[in-house]
């Protein structure tokens, strides 16, 4: 088998897949729609729902999944939790950033 040739340097790869530093752009990329929440609610347990929401964001941008030892970009978690809180107020999902992760997004 022919070895794979690396086309990008590690720095170029990081720049390609890095989330933007601009908060407004990051919020735009991490905002979930009502249809997204409907999909997220299909998964049991708060930790699964939070993981699915983060995974959906990573699949949209930068178009990849997290590696097995990779931690999510911390600002993404900070955006997803309040984002889902606003849907709770509309009755579609309950979530409070101050609650333990296991209590995330119960249906009412």
N, CA and C atoms as a LAMMPS dump frame, in Angstrom:
ITEM: TIMESTEP
0
ITEM: NUMBER OF ATOMS
324
ITEM: BOX BOUNDS ff ff ff
-5.0000000000000000e+02 5.0000000000000000e+02
-5.0000000000000000e+02 5.0000000000000000e+02
-5.0000000000000000e+02 5.0000000000000000e+02
ITEM: ATOMS id mol type element x y z
1 1 1 N 0.833 -1.167 0
2 1 2 C 0 0 0
3 1 3 C 0.891 1.249 0
4 2 1 N 0.499 2.199 -0.768
5 2 2 C 1.256 3.44 -0.902
6 2 3 C 0.94 4.333 0.305
7 3 1 N 1.975 4.871 0.963
8 3 2 C 1.712 5.754 2.106
9 3 3 C 1.013 7.029 1.659
10 4 1 N 0.186 7.568 2.555
11 4 2 C -0.524 8.807 2.249
12 4 3 C 0.442 9.979 2.293
13 5 1 N 0.276 10.856 1.349
14 5 2 C 1.111 12.048 1.296
15 5 3 C 0.387 13.192 2.001
16 6 1 N 1.071 13.85 2.885
17 6 2 C 0.501 14.983 3.609
18 6 3 C 0.542 16.22 2.716
19 7 1 N -0.616 16.799 2.439
20 7 2 C -0.682 17.991 1.601
21 7 3 C -0.577 19.275 2.416
22 8 1 N -1.007 19.217 3.662
23 8 2 C -0.983 20.401 4.515
24 8 3 C 0.007 20.207 5.654
25 9 1 N 0.636 21.279 6.041
26 9 2 C 1.494 21.231 7.218
27 9 3 C 0.583 21.227 8.45
28 10 1 N 1.086 20.852 9.613
29 10 2 C 0.251 20.904 10.821
30 10 3 C -0.324 22.296 11.089
31 11 1 N 0.437 23.336 10.811
32 11 2 C -0.057 24.704 11.003
33 11 3 C -1.198 25.005 10.037
34 12 1 N -1.051 24.621 8.782
35 12 2 C -2.107 24.843 7.79
36 12 3 C -3.367 24.067 8.158
37 13 1 N -3.207 22.845 8.622
38 13 2 C -4.351 22.02 9.019
39 13 3 C -5.079 22.664 10.195
40 14 1 N -4.32 23.168 11.179
41 14 2 C -4.925 23.847 12.323
42 14 3 C -5.714 25.066 11.862
43 15 1 N -5.127 25.868 10.979
44 15 2 C -5.802 27.069 10.488
45 15 3 C -7.075 26.721 9.711
46 16 1 N -7.048 25.646 8.986
47 16 2 C -8.209 25.233 8.199
48 16 3 C -9.37 24.796 9.087
49 17 1 N -9.072 24.043 10.154
50 17 2 C -10.115 23.466 10.986
51 17 3 C -10.4 24.239 12.271
52 18 1 N -9.7 25.319 12.532
53 18 2 C -9.895 26.091 13.761
54 18 3 C -11.202 26.872 13.689
55 19 1 N -11.853 26.978 14.826
56 19 2 C -13.033 27.824 14.913
57 19 3 C -12.591 29.272 14.879
58 20 1 N -13.431 30.171 14.383
59 20 2 C -13.048 31.584 14.31
60 20 3 C -12.916 32.189 15.702
61 21 1 N -12.095 33.205 15.811
62 21 2 C -11.909 33.918 17.08
63 21 3 C -13.032 34.919 17.325
64 22 1 N -13.633 35.426 16.255
65 22 2 C -14.7 36.416 16.351
66 22 3 C -15.93 35.784 16.995
67 23 1 N -16.385 36.356 18.121
68 23 2 C -17.502 35.763 18.866
69 23 3 C -18.794 35.733 18.056
70 24 1 N -19.083 36.786 17.304
71 24 2 C -20.33 36.803 16.529
72 24 3 C -20.317 35.709 15.447
73 25 1 N -19.172 35.483 14.838
74 25 2 C -19.058 34.412 13.836
75 25 3 C -19.176 33.041 14.501
76 26 1 N -18.595 32.893 15.666
77 26 2 C -18.686 31.638 16.402
78 26 3 C -20.129 31.349 16.808
79 27 1 N -20.843 32.364 17.248
80 27 2 C -22.26 32.2 17.602
81 27 3 C -23.058 31.792 16.37
82 28 1 N -22.786 32.419 15.244
83 28 2 C -23.497 32.059 14.007
84 28 3 C -23.281 30.598 13.665
85 29 1 N -22.052 30.113 13.819
86 29 2 C -21.749 28.728 13.487
87 29 3 C -22.326 27.737 14.489
88 30 1 N -22.507 28.17 15.737
89 30 2 C -22.935 27.254 16.791
90 30 3 C -24.414 27.357 17.129
91 31 1 N -25.173 28.153 16.405
92 31 2 C -26.597 28.286 16.684
93 31 3 C -27.356 27.1 16.099
94 32 1 N -28.176 26.492 16.947
95 32 2 C -28.974 25.338 16.526
96 32 3 C -30.408 25.772 16.257
97 33 1 N -31.042 25.144 15.295
98 33 2 C -32.418 25.444 14.918
99 33 3 C -33.387 24.528 15.659
100 34 1 N -34.671 24.833 15.582
101 34 2 C -35.693 24.001 16.233
102 34 3 C -35.622 22.554 15.741
103 35 1 N -35.355 22.366 14.447
104 35 2 C -35.238 21.008 13.893
105 35 3 C -34.043 20.276 14.502
106 36 1 N -32.976 21.025 14.769
107 36 2 C -31.801 20.429 15.41
108 36 3 C -32.155 19.951 16.808
109 37 1 N -32.914 20.776 17.554
110 37 2 C -33.303 20.384 18.906
111 37 3 C -34.218 19.162 18.889
112 38 1 N -35.071 19.072 17.883
113 38 2 C -35.919 17.883 17.77
114 38 3 C -35.063 16.632 17.607
115 39 1 N -34.025 16.722 16.813
116 39 2 C -33.111 15.596 16.634
117 39 3 C -32.357 15.309 17.935
118 40 1 N -31.879 16.349 18.596
119 40 2 C -31.119 16.187 19.836
120 40 3 C -31.979 15.519 20.912
121 41 1 N -33.265 15.894 21.001
122 41 2 C -34.155 15.323 22.014
123 41 3 C -34.366 13.824 21.846
124 42 1 N -34.075 13.277 20.689
125 42 2 C -34.248 11.842 20.459
126 42 3 C -33.206 11.012 21.198
127 43 1 N -32.174 11.632 21.716
128 43 2 C -31.09 10.909 22.381
129 43 3 C -31.27 10.972 23.883
130 44 1 N -31.14 9.822 24.514
131 44 2 C -31.378 9.723 25.951
132 44 3 C -30.278 10.38 26.756
133 45 1 N -30.647 10.915 27.889
134 45 2 C -29.685 11.453 28.84
135 45 3 C -29.114 12.795 28.428
136 46 1 N -28.941 13.646 29.413
137 46 2 C -28.424 14.98 29.146
138 46 3 C -27.045 14.991 28.547
139 47 1 N -26.178 14.111 29.029
140 47 2 C -24.813 14.097 28.488
141 47 3 C -24.819 13.68 27.026
142 48 1 N -25.711 12.767 26.643
143 48 2 C -25.811 12.38 25.227
144 48 3 C -26.336 13.542 24.394
145 49 1 N -27.312 14.25 24.92
146 49 2 C -27.906 15.357 24.172
147 49 3 C -26.901 16.485 23.974
148 50 1 N -26.161 16.796 25.006
149 50 2 C -25.126 17.823 24.862
150 50 3 C -24.072 17.374 23.859
151 51 1 N -23.669 16.122 23.938
152 51 2 C -22.673 15.583 23.001
153 51 3 C -23.154 15.617 21.566
154 52 1 N -24.422 15.256 21.357
155 52 2 C -24.989 15.285 19.998
156 52 3 C -25.025 16.714 19.473
157 53 1 N -25.428 17.664 20.324
158 53 2 C -25.474 19.068 19.89
159 53 3 C -24.083 19.556 19.487
160 54 1 N -23.076 19.238 20.295
161 54 2 C -21.705 19.654 19.97
162 54 3 C -21.231 18.955 18.698
163 55 1 N -21.537 17.686 18.568
164 55 2 C -21.141 16.944 17.375
165 55 3 C -21.78 17.545 16.12
166 56 1 N -23.044 17.947 16.211
167 56 2 C -23.71 18.571 15.06
168 56 3 C -22.987 19.852 14.646
169 57 1 N -22.551 20.628 15.62
170 57 2 C -21.83 21.865 15.322
171 57 3 C -20.504 21.548 14.646
172 58 1 N -19.794 20.552 15.158
173 58 2 C -18.502 20.181 14.558
174 58 3 C -18.684 19.63 13.144
175 59 1 N -19.757 18.916 12.9
176 59 2 C -19.97 18.376 11.556
177 59 3 C -20.29 19.479 10.556
178 60 1 N -20.957 20.533 11.007
179 60 2 C -21.254 21.655 10.123
180 60 3 C -20.016 22.496 9.865
181 61 1 N -19.306 22.797 10.916
182 61 2 C -18.06 23.544 10.799
183 61 3 C -17.18 23.076 11.934
184 62 1 N -16.047 22.62 11.675
185 62 2 C -15.281 22.645 10.442
186 62 3 C -15.488 21.441 9.529
187 63 1 N -16.506 20.631 9.757
188 63 2 C -16.787 19.495 8.869
189 63 3 C -16.058 18.232 9.278
190 64 1 N -15.928 18.03 10.555
191 64 2 C -15.239 16.841 11.043
192 64 3 C -15.812 16.454 12.397
193 65 1 N -15.414 15.314 12.906
194 65 2 C -15.803 14.904 14.252
195 65 3 C -14.604 15.054 15.175
196 66 1 N -14.886 15.097 16.446
197 66 2 C -13.811 15.168 17.425
198 66 3 C -13.071 13.84 17.477
199 67 1 N -11.769 13.906 17.696
200 67 2 C -10.974 12.702 17.896
201 67 3 C -11.295 12.089 19.254
202 68 1 N -10.932 10.829 19.463
203 68 2 C -11.287 10.151 20.707
204 68 3 C -10.729 10.818 21.968
205 69 1 N -9.609 11.491 21.878
206 69 2 C -9.03 12.147 23.05
207 69 3 C -9.157 13.666 22.988
208 70 1 N -9.801 14.172 21.96
209 70 2 C -9.927 15.612 21.753
210 70 3 C -11.1 16.17 22.559
211 71 1 N -10.901 17.311 23.171
212 71 2 C -11.963 17.976 23.915
213 71 3 C -12.591 19.04 23.026
214 72 1 N -13.904 19.272 23.18
215 72 2 C -14.556 20.303 22.37
216 72 3 C -13.994 21.687 22.677
217 73 1 N -14.08 22.533 21.696
218 73 2 C -13.67 23.93 21.831
219 73 3 C -14.538 24.547 22.934
220 74 1 N -13.939 25.006 24.024
221 74 2 C -14.684 25.482 25.198
222 74 3 C -15.736 26.543 24.871
223 75 1 N -15.463 27.527 24.03
224 75 2 C -16.511 28.506 23.718
225 75 3 C -17.746 27.892 23.062
226 76 1 N -17.581 26.774 22.367
227 76 2 C -18.74 26.114 21.752
228 76 3 C -19.699 25.628 22.839
229 77 1 N -19.16 25.02 23.897
230 77 2 C -20.004 24.558 25.002
231 77 3 C -20.706 25.753 25.633
232 78 1 N -19.985 26.836 25.828
233 78 2 C -20.578 28.038 26.407
234 78 3 C -21.686 28.629 25.562
235 79 1 N -21.62 28.427 24.264
236 79 2 C -22.66 28.932 23.36
237 79 3 C -23.841 27.969 23.311
238 80 1 N -23.573 26.676 23.277
239 80 2 C -24.645 25.682 23.159
240 80 3 C -25.553 25.706 24.385
241 81 1 N -25.008 25.802 25.57
242 81 2 C -25.836 25.764 26.78
243 81 3 C -26.826 26.917 26.841
244 82 1 N -26.406 28.178 26.723
245 82 2 C -27.396 29.258 26.724
246 82 3 C -28.328 29.196 25.52
247 83 1 N -27.833 28.748 24.362
248 83 2 C -28.653 28.62 23.158
249 83 3 C -29.815 27.679 23.438
250 84 1 N -29.548 26.58 24.085
251 84 2 C -30.596 25.614 24.384
252 84 3 C -31.494 26.132 25.492
253 85 1 N -30.997 26.975 26.372
254 85 2 C -31.82 27.583 27.419
255 85 3 C -32.926 28.422 26.802
256 86 1 N -32.636 29.138 25.731
257 86 2 C -33.667 29.955 25.098
258 86 3 C -34.778 29.092 24.525
259 87 1 N -34.446 27.888 24.049
260 87 2 C -35.483 26.981 23.564
261 87 3 C -36.306 26.435 24.726
262 88 1 N -35.71 26.305 25.894
263 88 2 C -36.433 25.827 27.061
264 88 3 C -37.56 26.784 27.385
265 89 1 N -37.279 28.072 27.313
266 89 2 C -38.292 29.063 27.627
267 89 3 C -39.472 28.971 26.674
268 90 1 N -39.229 28.489 25.472
269 90 2 C -40.318 28.327 24.502
270 90 3 C -40.983 26.969 24.638
271 91 1 N -40.512 26.133 25.582
272 91 2 C -41.177 24.877 25.871
273 91 3 C -40.647 23.668 25.134
274 92 1 N -39.611 23.808 24.324
275 92 2 C -39.162 22.655 23.556
276 92 3 C -38.102 21.847 24.282
277 93 1 N -37.415 22.441 25.24
278 93 2 C -36.305 21.742 25.86
279 93 3 C -35.937 22.44 27.156
280 94 1 N -35.612 21.686 28.194
281 94 2 C -35.169 22.33 29.426
282 94 3 C -33.681 22.156 29.586
283 95 1 N -33.042 23.223 29.939
284 95 2 C -31.609 23.187 30.183
285 95 3 C -31.225 24.419 30.96
286 96 1 N -30.47 24.228 31.976
287 96 2 C -29.885 25.354 32.695
288 96 3 C -28.401 25.082 32.796
289 97 1 N -27.612 26.062 32.461
290 97 2 C -26.163 25.884 32.48
291 97 3 C -25.663 25.568 33.887
292 98 1 N -26.435 25.932 34.917
293 98 2 C -26.001 25.698 36.287
294 98 3 C -26.338 24.281 36.76
295 99 1 N -27.164 23.554 36.042
296 99 2 C -27.502 22.187 36.423
297 99 3 C -26.385 21.237 36.038
298 100 1 N -26.307 20.09 36.728
299 100 2 C -25.324 19.083 36.299
300 100 3 C -25.633 18.615 34.881
301 101 1 N -24.609 18.195 34.183
302 101 2 C -24.764 17.779 32.795
303 101 3 C -25.802 16.661 32.664
304 102 1 N -25.926 15.801 33.656
305 102 2 C -26.862 14.683 33.569
306 102 3 C -28.313 15.14 33.49
307 103 1 N -28.617 16.384 33.879
308 103 2 C -29.988 16.864 33.849
309 103 3 C -30.299 17.721 32.63
310 104 1 N -29.44 17.704 31.651
311 104 2 C -29.621 18.563 30.485
312 104 3 C -30.759 18.072 29.6
313 105 1 N -31.604 18.984 29.227
314 105 2 C -32.587 18.816 28.163
315 105 3 C -33.574 17.694 28.402
316 106 1 N -34.362 17.799 29.452
317 106 2 C -35.465 16.858 29.659
318 106 3 C -36.682 17.404 28.945
319 107 1 N -37.493 16.521 28.412
320 107 2 C -38.744 16.948 27.775
321 107 3 C -39.768 17.214 28.848
322 108 1 N -40.604 18.213 28.619
323 108 2 C -41.714 18.484 29.539
324 108 3 C -43.003 18.237 28.855
